Amino acid sequence: MKEAAFKDNNIYISAKITSPLLVAIEEKYLSAFIYNDKENTEIQIRKTDEDLYEIKIPTEIIPVTNHSSLNKIKLIYQDGDLYNEKVLSEPGANNIATTVNKKTGKWSYKLDYTFSWELYISKENITNVFDNLVIQDNNLIIKATHIDPNSQFKLKNFREKPIIGQVQEDKIIFNLNSFKAIQRLFELEVSNDGVKTRNFKFSKIPFYSSQIKQDEFHEYVIRVYNNHSFTLNRKGRHSNVIDMRKNNRNLLIRFESPYNLDVSPSKIFLSLKSTNGKVVKKFPADIIDKNICQVAIPLETNDINYFVTYGNFVFSIDYYLNNKLLPSSLLLNANRKVKFPFSFTYKNRTYDFSSKNGNLIYLNKKQIWDKVDNTRQKRKRNYKYLYPLFRILPKNKKKVIYYSYWGDQYSCSPKAIYETLENKKNKYKNIWIMNDVNIPIKGNGQVVKKNSLKYWFHLATAKYFIQNTNMPIDYKKRWGQKEVQTFHGTFMKTMGFDTPEFKFETRQNKIDEFQKKINNWDYVSIPSNYMSSKAKSAFNTNVKSIHSGFPRNDMIFDSLKETEKIKDNLNIPSNKKVILYAPTWREGKSSNIKLDIDNMQKILGDDFILLVRAHYMVSNNMDIRQYYPFAINVSNYPSIEELYAISDVLITDYSSVMFDYAYLKRPMLFFAYDLEKYLYSERGTYLDYEKIVPGPVIRTTDALIDELQNFSSLESRYKDKYHKFYDEFCQFGRNGDASETVIKALFK
């Protein structure tokens, strides 16, 4: 499938048709039919290009949908005794371009795909006609010209109970008093006798998007779509942009708050959140009038906290008023004060701004490649022809390559080793390989764009390589080059060739590719003999172990000197104990966290602060703002080592954070509410979990609260188990000198 469209009461389908059995398909032998269990009607098909064909389906011949039998398209090729029959399928790369949702006259048409990717066409009689929808007295009311007495109406969200619509004369009324959740998108669903249907439309689509105030802090957002369906969401009240422009080295933004900001204390931050949820950056805003704010986003900065990498971002505002964190406020161009789209260039990056999806404001930041790298063909040629030549050049014995998290971050053990080496003020040439060449780093190191000409030159001529996620497969190690794998955690869960991914891998090239990366290692930095043994067996290697500890954990010891500053930045009172909750990522899940924070706040709020650090797939869906300042979302805080340093107790489950936190010799609680499922149904573990963890294994929030109420005795009750854990898994790096140890071993 290439494209589908509705035009002049016809559905047009463009499809690519080929056959491995024929040199060429002859149009005269090809025919098409629309069919179901009872009907089979020939339709027009004609060739439009070499392998492209257009199918034309007049809407009047499409059978009305019977939900026990779908309308599909069948292609038949018959040339004498040669006969082949095929159901039209496969939406191609652009699924949106190959689907149709159209309501016209009294009919609703839908062209979509089954679970097996077969194309189907539905045609339903429209028996529900809506005029308008409004919200009054916390009820969503659909005013209708006609309501089918056999139809049932509901607002549906897969995480919440549906809101059932009640029919009263010419109205369908949804009671929204039970609609408490924030950022939960409810969509209209209509069914007849329990079968989902599309038998509804608006006589005229009333609006595209509307924000309706619910209370002091919330509003309802209604969006009506071209297919006549609509969604309802409950969000924080929105802010309105007044001005947005480039001013020298800053992006200046002025906006209007929905709140009176003449209160104390008040703190306002503009947030840029990547559309994939991985990156969140916050910028302080100044109050320039009672409800007008201004913020300056630096286009050039040495502060990683204010650096915006390339990607797509959406704008929102965080309001801290009267010591409360209000619901997130989307920044909208609802009053059309700013003309979008607009763009500008700053040095080697472009900034493109747009407003869409209900006046949301988006930034698309892109990098500009150097001329020698600015096309895919040039980059391919550089790798194919110049990289081999660079590998003939002498190696620089003072050049070090750093590579962290596939080039996405300046972080972890490579960062710790680099900064230690920089502080020695030696003559090493330090090269960071990054996807974003503008990312700020400390010291005099050089940042090089991955896959650029400079990248290939430095890979070919460097002597040393320090990484935590393997070097890219295209890197070809030279004799005499040295590589250290620093890892990014002790192995509780299975790793390497022990994971299901590789245990059941049947493609030998994938196994060989992974083994090739491992064979490049000369050293691994490890915190214990356990890790040394597991690294060798899991990765099928006899690599030499450096008994150093993880260099990144040096930053825990450094952070212990800055605890007051860190707490102040997070607005944590010095007289309260800090709980850090850092659960592992559960594959295939993105639901809210399982802690009953409401109950924890009621019982523990006078004595504790709760920091929640979740995987971005979880943090994007959780909303704990109403518990501020007791509970603080630190999922996007740049340094987990700083969070360790200020925490008095750790709550985790199966995450490797337990091994890092153990260096502090502080209490830990293990909230393993899904223990059996995790141990036996998912990835699997190396260790006997309940036997080795140095603290109580807990299944409920109530049990967690009980343990925290007895915090003073927690350490003594698990003293022996903790010492055993510390001695087994924290053997090396206990003095915060892991980076020094790696440097001595690598650069000897």
C-alpha positions in Angstrom: 0.0 0.0 0.0 1.2 3.5 -0.9 -1.7 5.8 -0.4 -5.5 5.8 0.1 -7.9 8.8 -0.3 -11.6 9.6 -0.5 -12.6 11.8 -3.4 -15.9 12.4 -5.2 -17.7 9.5 -3.5 -14.9 7.1 -4.5 -12.1 5.5 -2.5 -8.8 5.5 -4.4 -6.1 3.1 -3.3 -2.5 3.2 -4.7 -0.6 0.0 -4.3 2.7 -1.5 -5.3 2.2 -4.9 -6.9 5.1 -7.2 -7.8 5.7 -11.0 -8.0 8.9 -13.0 -7.5 7.5 -15.6 -9.9 7.0 -13.3 -12.9 9.4 -11.2 -14.9 6.7 -8.6 -15.3 3.0 -8.4 -14.4 0.7 -7.8 -17.3 -2.1 -5.5 -16.5 -4.6 -7.3 -18.7 -4.4 -10.4 -16.5 -4.9 -8.6 -13.2 -8.3 -8.0 -11.7 -9.6 -6.7 -8.3 -12.7 -7.4 -6.2 -14.3 -6.1 -3.1 -15.7 -9.0 -1.2 -17.1 -10.4 2.0 -18.7 -13.7 3.0 -21.8 -13.0 0.9 -20.8 -10.6 -1.9 -18.0 -10.4 -4.5 -17.9 -7.4 -6.8 -15.3 -6.5 -9.4 -13.8 -3.1 -9.2 -11.5 -1.0 -11.4 -7.7 -1.4 -11.3 -5.3 0.3 -13.6 -1.5 0.7 -13.9 -0.2 4.2 -13.2 3.6 3.5 -13.1 6.1 0.7 -13.4 4.9 -1.3 -10.3 2.1 1.0 -9.1 -1.6 0.4 -9.6 -4.7 2.5 -8.7 -7.8 0.8 -7.4 -11.1 2.8 -7.6 -14.0 1.8 -5.4 -17.3 3.7 -5.9 -18.8 4.1 -2.4 -22.3 3.0 -3.6 -21.0 -0.6 -4.3 -19.4 -1.0 -0.9 -21.6 -3.4 1.2 -22.9 -2.2 4.5 -20.6 -3.6 7.2 -21.7 -6.8 8.9 -19.5 -7.1 11.9 -19.1 -10.9 11.4 -17.7 -10.4 7.9 -15.4 -7.6 6.9 -15.1 -6.1 3.4 -11.7 -6.8 1.9 -10.0 -6.3 -1.4 -8.9 -9.3 -3.4 -6.4 -9.3 -6.3 -6.5 -12.1 -8.9 -3.9 -12.7 -11.6 -4.9 -15.3 -14.2 -3.1 -16.1 -17.4 -4.2 -19.4 -18.8 -3.4 -22.1 -16.2 -1.5 -19.6 -14.1 -3.7 -18.4 -11.3 -2.8 -16.5 -8.1 -5.1 -14.8 -5.6 -4.0 -12.3 -2.9 -5.8 -10.2 -0.3 -4.6 -6.6 -0.4 -2.5 -6.0 2.7 0.5 -4.2 4.3 0.1 -0.4 5.0 3.7 0.3 3.9 6.0 2.8 5.7 3.3 5.5 6.1 0.4 4.0 7.9 -1.5 7.4 8.1 -1.4 7.9 4.4 -2.9 4.5 3.8 -5.9 4.8 6.1 -9.2 6.6 5.6 -11.8 7.9 8.0 -14.6 9.7 6.2 -18.2 10.7 7.2 -20.4 12.0 4.4 -24.1 12.2 4.1 -25.6 9.3 6.0 -22.6 7.0 5.7 -19.4 6.5 7.7 -16.5 4.9 5.8 -13.3 3.5 7.4 -10.3 2.0 5.6 -7.9 0.3 8.0 -6.0 -3.0 8.7 -6.7 -6.1 10.7 -4.2 -7.6 13.2 -2.7 -9.6 10.3 -2.4 -6.4 8.3 -5.1 -7.2 5.8 -6.9 -4.1 4.5 -10.6 -3.8 5.2 -13.3 -1.2 4.4 -16.3 -0.6 6.7 -19.5 1.2 5.7 -21.9 2.1 8.4 -25.2 4.0 8.5 -24.9 7.2 10.6 -27.8 7.0 13.1 -26.4 9.5 15.7 -26.1 13.2 14.7 -24.6 15.6 17.1 -25.0 19.4 17.0 -22.6 20.6 19.7 -20.9 19.7 23.0 -20.5 21.9 26.1 -19.5 21.5 29.7 -22.0 22.8 32.3 -22.0 22.1 36.1 -19.2 19.5 35.6 -21.2 17.6 33.0 -20.1 17.1 29.4 -23.3 17.5 27.4 -23.6 16.4 23.7 -26.6 18.2 22.1 -28.0 16.0 19.3 -30.4 16.1 16.4 -30.9 12.4 16.5 -29.9 9.7 19.0 -30.1 6.0 18.0 -32.0 4.2 20.9 -29.8 1.1 20.3 -26.5 3.0 20.9 -24.5 3.2 24.1 -22.0 6.0 24.7 -18.9 6.1 26.9 -15.7 8.1 27.4 -13.0 5.6 27.5 -9.4 5.5 28.8 -7.4 2.3 29.1 -6.2 3.2 32.6 -9.4 4.5 34.2 -13.0 3.3 34.5 -15.1 4.5 31.5 -17.5 7.4 32.0 -20.9 6.2 30.9 -23.2 8.7 29.0 -26.8 9.0 30.0 -29.4 9.8 27.3 -31.9 12.5 28.3 -34.2 13.5 25.5 -31.9 15.2 22.9 -28.8 15.2 25.1 -26.1 12.7 26.0 -24.8 13.6 29.5 -21.5 12.5 31.0 -21.0 13.2 34.7 -17.4 14.3 35.2 -17.4 14.3 39.0 -15.4 11.0 38.9 -12.9 12.5 36.5 -10.1 13.1 39.0 -6.9 12.0 37.1 -4.7 14.5 35.4 -3.4 13.9 31.8 -5.7 11.0 31.1 -7.1 11.2 27.6 -10.7 10.0 27.3 -12.1 9.3 23.9 -15.7 8.9 22.8 -16.7 5.3 22.0 -20.1 4.4 20.6 -21.4 0.9 20.5 -24.5 -0.9 19.4 -25.4 -4.0 21.3 -21.9 -4.2 22.7 -20.2 -3.9 19.2 -18.0 -0.8 18.7 -19.4 1.3 15.8 -18.7 4.6 14.0 -22.4 5.4 13.4 -22.1 9.0 14.6 -21.1 12.4 13.3 -21.5 16.2 14.0 -23.9 18.1 11.7 -21.0 20.6 11.6 -17.7 20.1 13.5 -18.1 22.8 16.2 -14.4 23.6 16.9 -11.0 22.0 16.8 -9.8 22.6 20.4 -11.3 24.3 23.4 -10.1 24.9 27.0 -12.8 25.2 29.6 -11.9 26.2 33.2 -13.0 23.6 35.8 -11.6 25.1 39.0 -8.8 27.3 40.3 -6.1 25.0 39.1 -7.6 22.8 36.4 -9.3 23.0 33.0 -10.9 20.6 30.6 -9.4 20.3 27.1 -11.8 19.1 24.4 -10.5 18.3 20.9 -12.8 17.4 18.0 -11.2 15.6 15.0 -12.0 15.4 11.3 -13.4 11.9 11.8 -16.0 13.5 14.1 -14.7 11.8 17.2 -13.5 13.8 20.2 -11.3 13.5 23.2 -11.5 15.0 26.7 -8.6 15.6 29.0 -8.2 17.2 32.4 -5.1 19.3 32.7 -3.6 22.2 34.6 -4.7 25.6 33.5 -2.8 26.7 30.5 -0.5 29.7 30.1 -0.5 32.0 27.0 2.6 33.0 25.1 2.9 36.8 24.5 6.2 37.0 22.7 8.9 34.6 21.5 12.1 35.8 19.8 15.8 35.4 19.5 17.8 38.1 21.3 21.6 37.8 20.8 22.6 34.6 22.6 19.2 33.9 24.1 15.7 32.8 23.2 13.4 35.3 25.0 9.9 34.2 25.9 7.2 36.3 27.6 4.0 34.6 28.8 0.8 35.3 30.7 0.1 33.1 33.8 -3.5 32.1 34.6 -2.7 32.9 38.3 -2.1 36.0 40.3 1.6 35.8 41.1 1.6 38.5 43.8 2.0 35.8 46.4 4.9 34.6 48.4 6.9 32.5 47.9 6.6 32.2 44.2 8.9 30.3 41.8 8.2 29.8 38.1 10.0 27.6 35.6 9.6 27.1 31.9 10.1 23.5 31.0 11.2 22.1 27.7 10.3 18.4 27.5 11.3 16.2 24.5 8.4 14.6 22.8 9.9 11.1 23.4 10.0 12.0 27.2 13.7 11.4 27.7 14.8 15.0 28.3 13.4 17.7 30.5 15.1 21.0 31.0 13.9 23.8 33.3 14.6 27.5 33.1 13.8 30.0 35.9 11.3 32.7 34.9 11.2 36.3 36.2 7.9 37.8 37.3 7.7 41.2 35.5 4.0 42.0 36.5 1.4 40.4 38.6 0.7 37.6 36.0 3.3 38.3 33.3 6.6 36.4 33.2 9.8 36.4 31.1 12.4 33.7 30.7 15.7 33.6 28.8 16.8 30.3 27.4 20.6 30.4 26.6 21.6 29.3 23.1 25.1 28.9 24.3 26.0 27.5 27.8 28.6 25.6 29.7 26.0 24.5 32.2 24.7 21.0 31.3 21.5 21.8 33.3 20.5 24.5 30.8 21.8 22.8 27.7 19.1 21.8 25.2 20.2 19.0 22.9 18.8 18.5 19.4 15.3 17.0 19.0 11.7 17.9 19.3 10.4 19.7 22.4 7.1 21.0 23.8 6.8 24.0 26.1 5.1 24.0 29.6 5.3 26.0 32.8 5.8 24.9 36.4 4.3 27.1 39.1 5.5 26.9 42.7 3.0 29.1 44.7 2.5 29.2 48.4 4.9 26.2 48.8 2.7 24.1 46.4 3.6 22.7 43.0 0.6 23.4 40.8 -0.5 21.1 37.9 1.7 21.4 34.8 0.6 24.4 32.7 1.0 23.9 28.9 2.3 27.0 27.1 -0.2 27.8 24.3 -0.5 30.3 21.5 -4.3 30.4 22.2 -4.5 34.2 21.7 -2.4 34.0 18.5 0.0 36.7 19.8 3.0 34.9 18.1 3.1 34.1 14.4 4.1 30.5 13.7 6.0 28.9 12.2 9.3 30.8 12.5 12.9 29.7 12.7 16.4 31.0 13.1 20.0 29.7 12.9 22.6 30.1 15.7 26.1 28.9 14.8 25.9 25.2 13.8 22.3 24.7 14.8 18.8 25.6 13.7 15.7 26.3 15.8 12.3 25.7 14.1 9.2 26.7 16.1 5.6 25.7 15.3 2.2 25.7 16.9 -0.2 22.8 16.4 -2.3 20.2 18.2 -4.5 22.7 20.0 -2.1 25.6 20.0 0.7 23.7 21.7 4.1 25.2 21.0 6.9 23.0 19.6 10.7 23.4 19.1 12.6 21.3 16.6 16.3 21.8 17.2 18.7 20.4 14.6 22.4 20.3 14.1 24.2 21.6 11.0 26.9 19.2 9.8 30.2 20.4 8.6 30.5 20.6 4.8 32.7 17.5 4.7 29.9 15.5 6.4 26.7 17.2 5.4 25.2 14.4 3.2 24.8 10.7 3.8 26.9 10.0 0.7 29.8 12.1 2.0 29.7 10.3 5.4 29.6 6.9 3.7 32.6 7.9 1.5 34.5 9.2 4.5 34.1 5.9 6.3 34.8 3.7 3.2 37.8 5.6 1.9 39.3 7.9 4.5 38.9 5.8 7.6 41.2 3.0 6.2 43.8 5.7 5.3 43.6 7.2 8.8 44.3 3.8 10.3 47.7 3.8 8.6 48.7 6.9 10.5 50.7 6.6 13.7 48.7 6.3 16.9 48.8 9.2 19.3 49.9 7.8 22.7 48.4 10.8 24.5 45.0 10.6 22.9 42.0 9.2 24.8 38.5 8.6 23.5 35.4 8.8 25.8 32.0 7.3 24.9 29.1 7.2 27.3 25.6 5.8 26.7 25.9 5.5 22.9 27.1 9.1 22.6 24.0 10.6 24.2 25.5 11.7 27.6 28.5 13.3 29.3 28.1 11.1 32.3 28.9 7.9 34.3 32.4 6.3 34.6 33.8 7.8 31.4 33.0 11.3 32.9 34.6 10.4 36.3 37.8 9.1 34.6 38.0 12.1 32.3 37.6 14.7 35.0 40.2 13.0 37.2 42.6 12.9 34.3 41.9 16.6 33.5 42.5 17.6 37.1 46.0 16.1 36.8 46.8 18.8 34.2 48.7 16.3 32.1 49.2 16.5 28.3 46.6 14.0 27.3 44.3 14.9 24.4 40.8 14.0 25.5 38.1 13.4 22.9 34.4 12.9 23.7 32.3 11.2 21.0 28.8 12.7 21.1 25.7 12.6 19.0 25.3 16.3 19.8 28.6 18.1 19.2 27.5 21.2 21.2 27.0 19.4 24.5 29.1 21.2 27.2 31.8 19.3 29.1 34.2 20.5 31.8 37.9 21.1 31.1 39.8 21.3 27.9 38.4 18.1 26.2 37.2 18.2 22.6 33.7 17.1 21.6 33.5 15.4 18.2 30.3 14.5 16.3 29.7 10.8 15.9 30.1 9.6 12.3 31.9 12.8 11.2 35.2 12.9 9.4 36.9 14.0 12.7 35.3 11.0 14.4 36.9 8.6 12.0 40.2 10.3 12.3 40.2 10.1 16.1 39.0 6.5 16.2 41.9 5.6 13.9 44.6 7.4 15.8 43.7 7.3 19.5 45.6 5.0 21.8 43.0 4.7 24.6 39.2 4.1 24.6 37.0 4.4 27.7 33.3 3.5 27.3 30.3 2.0 29.2 28.1 0.6 26.4 30.6 -0.8 23.8 32.0 1.1 20.9 30.0 1.2 17.6 30.3 -1.8 15.4 31.9 0.2 12.6 34.9 1.0 14.8 37.8 -1.3 13.9 40.3 -1.7 16.6 44.0 -1.4 15.7 46.8 -3.4 17.3 48.1 -1.5 20.3 44.9 0.4 21.0 43.6 -0.2 24.6 39.9 -0.3 25.5 38.3 -0.4 29.0 34.7 -1.3 29.6 33.5 0.4 32.7 29.9 -1.0 32.8 27.1 1.0 34.5 26.0 -1.3 37.2 26.5 -4.5 39.1 24.7 -7.5 37.7 21.6 -8.5 39.6 19.7 -9.2 36.4 21.1 -11.4 33.7 23.5 -9.7 31.2 25.2 -10.4 27.9 24.8 -13.8 26.5 22.8 -14.9 29.5 19.8 -12.7 28.6 16.8 -14.2 26.8 17.7 -11.9 23.9 20.9 -13.9 23.1 19.9 -17.3 24.6 17.2 -17.6 22.0 19.0 -15.7 19.2 19.1 -17.8 16.0 20.9 -15.3 13.8 24.6 -16.1 14.0 25.6 -12.7 12.6 24.0 -10.9 15.6 25.9 -13.2 18.0 29.2 -12.6 16.1 28.6 -8.9 16.0 28.1 -8.7 19.8 31.1 -10.9 20.4 33.3 -8.8 18.2 32.5 -5.7 20.4 33.4 -7.7 23.5 36.6 -9.0 22.0 37.8 -5.3 21.8 37.9 -5.0 25.6 41.3 -5.1 27.2 40.1 -4.3 30.7 36.9 -4.1 32.7 36.6 -2.0 35.8 34.8 -4.0 38.5 33.8 -3.4 42.2 34.0 -7.0 43.4 35.2 -10.5 42.6 31.6 -11.4 42.0 31.5 -8.9 39.1 34.8 -10.1 37.7 33.5 -13.6 37.5 30.1 -12.7 36.1 31.5 -10.3 33.5 33.7 -13.1 32.1 31.0 -15.7 32.0 28.2 -13.5 30.8 30.2 -12.0 28.0 32.3 -15.0 27.1 35.6 -13.3 27.7 38.9 -13.6 29.6 39.3 -9.8 29.8 41.6 -8.5 32.5 39.7 -7.1 35.6 40.8 -3.8 37.2 40.0 -4.0 40.9 38.9 -0.4 41.1 35.2 -0.2 41.8 33.0 1.7 39.3 34.7 5.1 38.7 31.2 6.8 38.6 30.8 6.0 42.3 33.7 8.4 43.0 31.1 11.1 42.4 29.1 9.8 45.4 32.1 10.6 47.7 32.6 14.0 46.0 28.9 14.8 46.5 29.1 14.1 50.3 30.9 17.4 50.5 28.0 19.3 48.9 25.0 17.9 50.6 23.7 21.2 52.0 23.9 22.8 48.6 22.2 19.9 46.9 19.3 19.9 49.5 18.9 23.7 49.1 18.6 23.3 45.3 15.8 20.8 45.8 14.1 22.8 48.6 14.6 20.1 51.1 14.5 21.2 54.8 17.7 20.3 56.7 15.6 18.9 59.6 13.9 16.1 57.6 15.2 12.7 56.6 15.3 11.9 52.9 13.9 8.8 51.3 15.1 8.0 47.8 12.8 5.7 45.9 14.5 4.3 42.7 12.7 1.3 41.2 13.9 -0.6 38.2 12.3 -0.3 34.8 9.8 -3.1 34.2 9.9 -4.0 30.5 6.6 -3.4 28.6 5.1 -1.3 31.4 4.7 2.4 31.7 2.0 2.8 34.4 2.2 4.9 37.5 4.4 3.9 40.5 2.8 1.5 43.1 3.5 3.5 46.2 0.6 4.9 48.1 2.2 8.4 48.5 -1.0 9.9 49.9 -0.8 7.6 52.9 3.0 8.0 53.3 2.5 11.8 53.4 -0.2 11.6 56.1 1.9 9.4 58.4 5.5 10.3 57.5 5.2 13.9 56.3 6.4 15.5 59.5 9.7 13.7 59.5 10.6 12.7 55.9 10.9 13.9 52.4 10.3 11.4 49.5 12.4 11.7 46.3 11.1 9.6 43.4 13.5 8.7 40.6 11.7 6.6 38.0 12.5 5.5 34.4 11.4 8.2 31.9 8.7 5.8 30.6 7.2 5.7 34.1 7.9 9.3 35.1 6.0 10.6 32.0 2.9 8.9 33.2 3.1 9.6 36.9 1.7 12.7 38.6 2.9 13.3 42.1 2.7 17.1 42.1 -0.1 17.2 44.6 2.2 15.8 47.2 4.8 18.5 46.9 6.8 19.4 49.0 6.7 15.9 50.7 7.2 14.1 47.4 9.6 15.4 44.7 10.0 14.0 41.2 13.7 13.8 40.6 13.5 11.5 37.6 15.3 14.1 35.4 17.8 15.2 38.0 21.1 15.0 36.3 23.2 13.3 39.0 21.9 10.2 40.8 25.2 10.2 42.8 24.1 13.5 44.4 20.7 12.0 45.3 22.5 9.1 47.0 24.6 11.5 49.0 21.6 13.4 50.5 19.4 10.3 51.1 19.1 8.7 54.5 17.4 5.6 53.2 17.0 3.9 49.8 13.8 2.2 48.7 14.4 0.0 45.6 13.4 -3.3 44.2 15.7 -5.2 41.8 17.7 -2.2 40.5 21.5 -2.2 40.6 21.3 1.1 42.5 21.4 -1.1 45.7 25.0 -2.0 44.9 26.1 1.6 44.5 24.2 2.9 47.5 25.8 0.2 49.6 29.1 2.2 49.6 27.4 4.7 51.9 26.5 2.0 54.5 23.0 3.4 54.9 19.7 1.5 55.3 17.8 0.1 52.4 14.2 -1.2 52.0 13.2 -3.5 49.1 9.7 -2.8 47.8 9.3 -6.0 45.7 5.5 -6.1 45.3 5.8 -8.3 42.1 8.8 -10.4 43.2 7.7 -13.8 41.8 6.6 -12.3 38.5 9.9 -10.4 38.1 12.2 -13.3 39.1 10.5 -16.0 37.1 8.5 -14.3 34.3 10.8 -11.6 32.9 14.6 -11.3 32.5 15.8 -13.4 35.4 18.5 -12.8 38.0 21.8 -14.2 39.0 21.4 -13.9 42.8 19.1 -15.4 45.3 17.2 -12.1 45.8 15.6 -12.6 49.2 18.8 -14.1 50.6 21.3 -11.4 49.6 19.4 -8.1 49.8 20.6 -6.2 53.0 17.2 -5.1 54.2 13.5 -6.2 54.5 11.7 -7.4 51.4 8.3 -5.6 51.5 5.1 -6.1 49.5 2.9 -3.2 50.6 3.1 0.5 51.3 1.8 -0.1 54.8 4.7 -2.3 55.5 7.1 0.3 54.2 5.6 2.9 56.5 6.0 0.6 59.5 9.7 0.1 58.7 10.2 3.8 58.3 8.4 4.6 61.5 11.1 2.4 63.1 13.9 4.0 61.2 16.2 4.4 64.2 16.4 0.6 64.6 16.5 -0.3 60.9 20.3 -0.2 60.6 21.0 -2.3 63.7 18.3 -4.9 62.8 20.0 -5.6 59.4 23.6 -4.9 60.5 25.0 -8.4 59.8 23.3 -8.8 56.5 24.5 -5.4 55.4 28.1 -6.0 56.3 28.0 -9.3 54.3 26.5 -7.5 51.3 29.1 -4.7 51.6 32.0 -7.1 51.8 30.8 -9.2 48.8 29.8 -6.5 46.4 31.7 -3.3 47.4 35.2 -4.8 47.7 37.0 -2.1 45.7 36.7 1.7 45.4 35.7 2.2 49.0 37.8 5.4 49.3 36.4 7.1 46.2 39.5 6.4 44.2 38.2 4.1 41.5 39.1 6.6 38.7 42.7 6.9 39.9 43.0 3.1 40.0 41.7 2.7 36.4 44.0 5.5 35.2 47.0 3.8 36.8 46.1 0.5 35.2 45.3 1.8 31.7 48.1 4.4 31.3 50.9 2.4 32.8 
